[in-house]
Amino acid sequence: MARKTGSHADITGPRVRDAALRLFARHGYAAVSMRQIAAEVGVQAGALYNYTPDKQSLLFELMRDHMVELLKAVPVEAGDAPLAQLEAFVRFHIGFHHARPDAVFIAYMELRNLEPANFFEIEALRGRYEAVLEGILRSGADTGVFDVADAKIATLAMIAMLTGVTTWFREEGRLSLTDVQDQYWDMVRKAVVA
């Protein structure tokens, strides 16, 4: 089939990804067909294969790109004190994820739909991100600033708690995002400071 008039790879490719992101987040990966994605974009189903080899590749690329962007953006500075690093991490995690609720939902809820090689790569990226927080907690414990019995468990618990903000926070709610970051930072600080 011929390309739709006015269609350009640099425009249609991102639109395919955006449509897939919205549809996967709204209906779940398994329930979304390539035809639905094509209809959302306004192209023929066959045209999608100019932008992605298949639906699995599309899911994997969305998840991988989210994790790569997250890792590039994390603001922790090696020279900062552990308490300052931890506060920066908490505020960053909430703010970064709040701005990307569909990507966050997919990154956590659609892991089960990844083929093994893709799952392994996403898990490795997640492990790198978790290692940032775990390193902060270990550094704080080593210097006597933090009292953390198991840095790995504390890391997983904190990330789950911080990520949960995306499920309930609304801009029009009674608290601003900064208020939420302040309160979550206070909870995290109280949980780990020696």
C-alpha positions, 0 to 999 in steps of 0.5 A: 500500500502506498503511504498516506498523503502527508505522512512522513516518517519523522511525524508518523513514527512518533505518532505510532509510538504515542498511540501504542503507549496510550492504547497499551496503558488504557487497554493492556498490551494483550488487548491491543491489536496493530489494527487499533494502533493504525486506526488511532494514528490514521494509517493502514495497518500494513503501514505500521510495519514501516515503523516497527517490526511487530507489536512486541518490538513496539512494547519493548522499545517503549519500555527501553526508551523510558528506562534509558531516559530515566537513567540519563535524567537521574540527578544524583551527584557522586560528591553530595552527602547521602542525605542530599542524594536521597532527597534529590532522588526522592524528588526526582523520582516523583516528578519524573514519573508524574509527567509520564503516567502511561509510560510508568504504567506500562513499565511496571504492568506489562513486563509479563508480556515481554519475550525473555530476551526483551525482559532480560534487557528491561530488568537489567535497566531497572536494576541499574536504576535501583542500584542508584538508590541502593548505593545511596542507602549503602553509602548513608549506612556506611557513614552512620547517617542511615539506619537501614537493615537491608538496603535492597529491600529498602530500595524496592520498598521506596521505589514502589512507594514513590512510583505509587504517586502516579496512581493517585496524584491529580494536579487539581487535587488539594496538594501540589506536586511540590507538597507531595514531594515534601511529604514523601521526602519527610516519610523517606527521611524518617524511615532511614535516618539513624 
